[in-house]
Amino acid sequence: MKKTVYISGQITGHRFYRVYFAIAEIKLRLQGYNVVNPAKVCAKLPRGLLHEQYMSICIPMLKLCDYIYVIGTKISKGMEIELSKARINAIRVID
């Protein structure tokens, strides 16, 4: 059974986040992972939701995964939350 990985990275305030998430998704798929890409999900949600509302959608997706893959060098508020939830749920960080 394929392992599932969640992509974590800055979305809020990052102009090109969709591109970075897409590149990460391709890379991970080529390595044989099932990939959960929250950037795709967030792109389909209504604009103007609160950060907490977006996170309330993303965290359950993360909990379905075996791994979390962090992209970028800037740690955002959302990434901090995702990494904290990953630790609590024994989801390993991969690079």
C-alpha positions as CSV (number, residue, x, y, z in Angstrom):
1,M,0.0,0.0,0.0
2,K,1.3,3.4,-0.9
3,K,2.1,5.8,1.9
4,T,0.3,9.2,1.9
5,V,2.1,12.5,2.4
6,Y,0.7,15.9,3.2
7,I,2.4,19.0,1.7
8,S,2.9,21.8,4.2
9,G,4.1,25.3,3.2
10,Q,3.3,28.9,3.3
11,I,0.0,29.8,1.5
12,T,-1.2,33.0,3.1
13,G,0.7,35.9,1.6
14,H,2.8,33.8,-0.8
15,R,2.1,34.9,-4.4
16,F,3.3,31.7,-6.1
17,Y,2.3,29.1,-3.6
18,R,0.3,27.0,-6.1
19,V,3.4,26.6,-8.3
20,Y,5.6,25.5,-5.3
21,F,3.0,23.1,-4.1
22,A,2.5,21.6,-7.6
23,I,6.2,21.0,-8.0
24,A,6.3,19.3,-4.6
25,E,3.3,17.2,-5.6
26,I,5.0,16.0,-8.8
27,K,8.2,15.2,-7.0
28,L,6.4,13.2,-4.3
29,R,4.2,11.3,-6.8
30,L,7.3,10.4,-8.8
31,Q,8.7,8.9,-5.5
32,G,5.6,6.7,-5.2
33,Y,3.6,8.6,-2.6
34,N,-0.1,9.4,-2.6
35,V,-0.2,13.1,-2.1
36,V,-2.5,15.5,-0.3
37,N,-2.0,18.9,-1.6
38,P,-3.9,21.5,0.5
39,A,-3.1,24.3,-2.1
40,K,-5.5,22.5,-4.5
41,V,-8.2,22.3,-1.9
42,C,-7.8,25.9,-0.7
43,A,-8.0,27.1,-4.3
44,K,-11.5,25.7,-4.6
45,L,-12.8,27.2,-1.3
46,P,-14.5,30.5,-1.1
47,R,-12.2,33.5,-0.7
48,G,-12.5,35.5,2.5
49,L,-12.6,32.6,5.0
50,L,-10.7,33.1,8.2
51,H,-7.3,31.5,8.6
52,E,-8.8,29.2,11.3
53,Q,-11.6,28.1,8.9
54,Y,-9.0,27.1,6.3
55,M,-7.0,25.2,8.9
56,S,-10.2,23.4,10.2
57,I,-10.4,21.9,6.7
58,C,-6.6,21.2,6.3
59,I,-6.0,19.5,9.7
60,P,-8.4,16.6,9.1
61,M,-6.6,16.0,5.7
62,L,-3.2,15.9,7.5
63,K,-4.5,13.4,10.0
64,L,-5.1,10.9,7.1
65,C,-1.5,11.0,6.2
66,D,1.6,8.9,7.1
67,Y,4.0,11.8,6.5
68,I,4.2,15.6,6.3
69,Y,6.5,17.2,3.7
70,V,7.5,20.8,4.4
71,I,8.4,23.2,1.5
72,G,10.0,26.6,1.7
73,T,12.2,28.2,4.3
74,K,9.7,30.5,6.0
75,I,7.7,28.9,8.8
76,S,4.1,30.3,8.6
77,K,1.4,30.2,11.3
78,G,-0.3,27.4,9.4
79,M,2.9,25.4,9.1
80,E,3.5,25.7,12.8
81,I,-0.1,24.4,13.4
82,E,0.4,21.5,10.9
83,L,3.7,20.5,12.3
84,S,2.4,20.5,15.9
85,K,-0.6,18.4,14.8
86,A,1.7,16.0,13.0
87,R,3.8,15.5,16.1
88,I,0.7,14.9,18.2
89,N,-0.5,12.3,15.7
90,A,2.9,10.6,15.2
91,I,3.1,11.8,11.5
92,R,6.7,11.8,10.4
93,V,8.3,14.7,8.7
94,I,10.1,13.9,5.5
95,D,12.4,16.0,3.3
